[in-house]
């Protein structure tokens, strides 16, 4: 052997042989780990003895032949025949014709004892003529009777010219351990321990195959990977030959992995069992857990773990390299791996391990779990959802369903699965609802899961069943658990939204306007995306939107959307995007409204929207109509909707949007029918909200164009008299529609008031229409300069908010600004606060007297401010102010905000 540290062992064997050849029989037991070089060492010793004239008989044991009686002795006698050309001794073996018996029996049968004596005598006779060396490799796998024969022999060679050379991990098996104990207690037995290679030894072995410099560089890391196992070191060389000159560490490739597997398969089967158990439980597994998996005693398990470490495969409970662990798992038959994982899960559960650790094994087992595992899987799913691992949560719950029959445990698992689906795969919810409904009828669902079922059924149009489910829990409004009470109220309100009964549906006048915004804020402050009922958050946001609290609604949308995005909450992202579309429409940002509505429908499949699909579709139709994308608006109206939507509050919202489209394409009678139906349903269902459903305004405009101003006036009077009718946006829209029913002079007064209100509300689209109406009115009154200025304002706003229908109607007389006017904005910074206030009002079309009245200054002061402003801005006419956006002063902004918020809050939308 080339390694210096092994050469002394060979010298020891040679010395032992010399003693035996001199007539003092000796036994050499070469012990060591798997693939540590024992075979190579004893073969080298055999060659030395043969070179000295000894007769060498050899036998190699294996697991496969460990049950063949006298298999080792048979090999030795065949070796004897091959070398002496004599078969005289083979008939001895045929005398063993008795049954196998118990290999661990304390005493041999008489015929077996006679047989062993005869076998030993044959070998002693050979040794009397010539020095004899008997080599048995991997003796730990010898059959029990052969082990007895070797013990017989070693007790009778004290004065014979014979040497027994035995190699193997003789402490690995119980019978081999007894053999070792008996063997080593004899004074003529010498135990030679073959340790793993040291780092220096690994370097020397590497240097046999690769350049010395590379061997020295790689020795330390190769020792860590191989544990000093020569077989693994050679495999590392095979994997690293291509880049050994430059590599900083050896390459772990196919050769190394296959060598590791070979170490396991050629050794005691218990090593393979424990190795598989270690691969299953991973580095966190305890020796006790491994013992339970393989069915060994703790002591035996520790012994096998030591053998794996000595073989260079593991360090403690961990493999030296993850590739080896992966290979052991791949090599493990599926049924064995499944059984081990199932057993590991049960043992971990009994030890009190966490749900996630237990469930990891259950999922990988790939088989239905035992009944005890269902609540563990549900608990693990909750943890997975909290950690953002939704796919794992679904896997846990689906396994729980496959593993559980009927009963409360199955119902709880299915309800938990529905909760998870609502987060990321809402289209999967409907298929679970029938089974959950049956569970609710049987009293198997708890209150929270029953409320979830009721909301889900109502969402998908199964209202009667939703009412039935809700009825099974009774009235929980005053429940001691405030979250459960709030959940109940949200569910009850949602059912009313999906099938209103009239006289006070959620969001309608019956809900009470005074505290609606405060209650909405309370809901939103408690809300956490994915945890709170989505329908209650949606309703709260709509309350803020239609109460003109657009900034607060936007802030909440952004906060919740950030949470939803972080957790991958599909349904939440879709609903929040729909709310953003509503906000954009209220601000007159038509391009954003179309984008948000389209994104909402794309985020969640239409089938998953259920009856609620009416909301994003309505927003999309309105935005496309106002931006003159009429063919796309028509396409949106052709999208299929569930029949149950017609019984929900989403239907009047949808009808109103369709009416606006019909009006735009001059289908007036169809538009009138839709607006009237919208109004009838809104009134009947107690959801007549002038902010969310301004159907009277839409219908009044149509009546004016159809020559029915009296009907229009009556409708607007009702509109303004409703709770919330005096909110800036609602009142501004109403006054604009009302103005059209009066003569130009009266119309102008109403339009100016509408202009102020809409300017304060921030609805640029409605404001653009007011400016357009003021321009038309100015022409009718002969105020052509003012008309031109108002028309320019309307065009500017229409283009800014993408109101293409209005822009086409305006037909501007010019498309570019005078260069002098374009440069006037440079003087804005030089204006005083007083000049800015006057310029702002003048630009909006107010006369000098009106400006003086509003600002409590004289007409002369107004004229002086304007004169100085014109000079600073380098303009000469009032019309040129249209193109100048003088920044508001802080006081002006504050006053307008106060106007907007001082009005009573409006009702929420449906």
Secondary structure, DSSP 8 states (H G I E B T S, - for coil): ---HHHHHHHHHHHHHHHHHHTT--EEEEEEESTTSSHHHHHHHHHHHHHHTT-EEEEEE--GGGTTSTTHHHHHHHHHHHHHH---TTTHHHHT--S----TT-SS--HHHHHHHHHHHHHHHHHHHHS-EEEEEESGGGS-HHHHHHHHHHHTS-TTSSEEEEEES-TTSSHHHHHHHHHHHTSTTEEEEEE----HHHHHHHHHTTS-HHHHHHHHHHHHHHHTT-HHHHHHHHHHHGGGTTT-SS----HHHHHHHHHHHHTS-HHHHHHHHHHHHH-TT--HHHHHHHHT--HHHHHHHHHHHHHTTSEETTEESSHHHHHHHHHHS-HHHHHHHHHHHHHHHHHTT--HHHHHHHHHHH-S---TTHHHHHHHHHHHHHHTT-HHHHHHHHHHHHHH--SSHHHHHHHHHHHHHHHHH-GGGSHHHHHHHHHHHHTT-S-HHHHHHHHHHHHHTT-HHHHHHHHHTT---TT-SSHHHHHHHHHHHHHHHHHS--SSS-TTSGGG-STTHHHHHHHHHHH--TTTS-HHHHHHHHHHHHHTT-HHHHHHHHHHHHHHHHHHT-HHHHHHHHHHHHHHHHHHT-HHHHHHHHHHHHHHS-HHHHGGGHHHHHHHHHHHHHHTT-HHHHHHHHTS---GGGGGSHHHHHHHHHHHHHHHHTT-HHHHHHHHHHHHHHHHHTT---TTT--HHHHHHHHHHHTT-HHHHHHHHHHHHHSTTTTSHHHHHHHHHHHHTTS-HHHHHHHHHHHHHHHHHHT-HHHHHHHHHHHHHHHHHTT-HHHHHHHHHHHHHHHHHTT-HHHHHHH--S-SS--HHHHGGGGGGGG--HHHHHHHHHHHTT--HHHHHHHHT--HHHHHHHHHHHHHHHT--SSGGGGG------HHHHHHHHHHHHHS-------
